[in-house]
Amino acid sequence: MSDLYLSLEQFEDLIQSLTMTMLGWDGSDPKKDVRIGWPEEGAPAADITENIVYLECFEVDSSYNREREETYTDMVSPNELDLATSYTKEMQVNFALYGPDSSENADIIRDQIFYQENRIILAQNNLYPVHNVAAPKRIPEFFSGRWWKRVDMSISFNELVVRHIAVPKVESVEVTINDSDVGEIDVIIIP
């Protein structure tokens, strides 16, 4: 059995691509238009008139993602069973939108993340957006002697995670019964 989860890089790539689609951007250079935070090679400078989106993706610590369910299924081999551990991981994306259309772009993302075609793409990757998305927040940023238009917002996602491991099958169990009339009896149970 194979594990079911997205690495952080896979999650970032999916959100980057989906953001490009929602905004109707051609995607010819996603690293230019929708940037993932902390790129190894650094980020190219942008002009104040360019619409740019920065993504910051990370797991959120919550009591919900600490609950685990374990299920033993299918034999991996004659002496091993599959132990599947399932849980929900909460992921968050912080969007920092710059440019003349930053407010409109934030509204587009906030609305379209729940459109059916985008929910299907997310569900195919075991991701489900959390419905209580706070309103985007306008935060003009003073940089190089100029005020840049900036809007910040966050969206959380629940991700189904399933991890598999082979565990040894129980071959036999020895049980000792203490009976006052008979004494001690050892019984071996073989499934």
N, C-alpha and C positions, 0 to 999 in steps of 0.2 A: 504494500500500500504506500502511496506517496503522500507526503505532507501537503497540507493546504494552507498557504499563507503567502503574503506578499512581503518581500524584503522592503526596506525603507526606500531603496533606489527604484524598485518597481512601482511602489506607491507614488513617489515623486514624479516619475515619468508618466504614469497614468493621469495624474492630476494636471500635469503640464500640458499634455495632449488634449485633455478634456477642456481645459481652460481656453486653449487656442480655438477649439471647435465652438464653444459657447459664444466666444467673442466674434466669431466669423473671420478670424485672422487666417491667412493662407498657410501658415506653418512652415514656410520655406526656411525660416531660421528661428526655431522656437527658443534657442538659447539667447536670442536677441530680444524677442518680444515678451516671453514669459520665462523668467529666470528663477532657477532653484537657488535658494540661499546657500552661501558658502561654496561657490564653485572653486575647484582646485586652481584653475588658471586665472582666477579673478574675473570680475565683471567688466565688460566694456562700458565706457561712459555713454550716457544718453543725453539727448538735447531736451531742453525744457518743454518743447512742443511735441515730443514723442510720447505715445501711450505705451507704458511698460508695466508689467505685473511681476512682482517678486513673490515667490512662494517660500514659506517656512513650514516644513512638515515634521511632525513628531508624535510620539505616543503620549497619551494623557494618562496620568495615574488616577485611577478611580476604583472604588470598591467593586464595581460591576466587572471590571476586567481581571479581578482576582479569583472569581468563581471558576472552578474547573469541574468538568464532567469526564469520568473515565468509563470506557466501554471496552469489554473484551469481545472480539469478534474473530471470525475466520482463522483457521489454522494457517500459520506461515509455513510450518513444516510439521512433521508428525510429533515433534517434541516442543513446538512453540506456538503461542497464540499472539494475535495482534492486539496490542493495547492502544486504543485511540483516546487521546486527551483532547477535549474540545473546550474552547472558551471564546469569549468575545473580547477583542482588543479595540480600544477607543483611540482613534487617530484624529489629529487636529491639523488643519491647514490654516495658517495665517496668511492672508493676502495683503500686500502693500501695493496699491495701484497708484501710478503716477501719470501725469499728463492731462491735457485739456478735457478728455472724456473720462477721467477717473471715476467720477460719481456715477455716470451712466453705466460704465463697465462693471462697477461693483453691483449695481442693481441687476444687470443682466446675469451675472454669475449667481447672485443670490436667488433669482427666480428660476433660471434654467437648470440649476443643479437638480431640481425636482421634476423637470420635464421627463416624460416617459422614456424617450430615446436615451437620455443620459442616465436615468435610473437603471435601464437595461444594461448599459455598458458597465456601470458600477456593480450591479448584481452579478454579472458574469465574472467579476473579480472578487466576489464575496464581500463587497463594500455596500453599506447602506447609510445614506446621509441622515443625520439627526435633525429633526424638524425645527427645533427652536433656535434658528439662526438670528442672532442679534443684528440690528440695523447697522449698516456701514457707518463708520465714523470719519468725518472730514477732519484732517489734520494737516493744514498747510505747513510746509517745511522750508525753513530759511537755509539756503545753501548758496555759497559763492555770491553773496550780496543780492540774491533774488529769492522771491517766494515761489516755491514749486507747489503745484496742486497735488495733493496726496489724500487718498482715502484708504483706511484700514478696515478689514473685517475678518471674521473667523468662521469656519465651518468644521463641524466634527462629523466623523464617520465611525460606524461600528463595523468591524471586520471579523468575520468568522474565521477562526484559526483551528486547524485540526493537525495534531502531531501524532505520528505513529511510531511504535517501538515494538520489537519482538520480545516477548517474555517467555520464560520456560513454563511448560505445561506441568501441572502437578501429576506426578507418576503414581504416588500412593500417599496415604495418610495413616499414621499409627495413632490409635486411640487407646487409652488405658481407662478401664472401668473399675471403680472400687465398689464392691458389693459386700456388705457385712456378712451375708450368709455364705457366699462363694469365695470371696477374697478378691484379689486383683486379677483382672482379665485383660490381656493385650489383644487388640483387634487391629488388623491392617485392612484398610479400605482401598481398593484399587478401582478407579473410575472406568 
